[in-house]
Amino acid sequence: MAVSSIACHQQSRGVWFRLAAPRDAVERVLRLVGVDALIPCYPSTGQALAA
C-alpha cells in the first residue's frame, strides 16, 4: 500500500510545503490544476526533506 505524506516546516523566512510520495492519481490532479508549480512533489519523504 502506497502512503502519501505532507510535511510543513516553519523557518525564519516562512513556511515550506512539500508533498512526498503522492499516489499517481493525486499527482495527476495536481498537475492538471497547476498546483504542482506551487507545491513540489517528491518520490519519497526523504527526498522531500532533503530538498
BELHU-V935034 format. One record per run of one state. SS is the DSSP state (hx for helix, st for strand, lp for the rest). FROM is the first residue (numbers start at 1). TO is the last residue. If there is no record, write none. Layout:
# BELHU-V935034
((SS FROM TO) (SS FROM TO))
This chain:
# BELHU-V935034
((lp 1 4) (st 5 11) (lp 12 13) (st 14 20) (lp 21 23) (hx 24 33) (lp 34 34) (hx 35 37) (lp 38 39) (st 40 42) (lp 43 44) (hx 45 50) (lp 51 51))
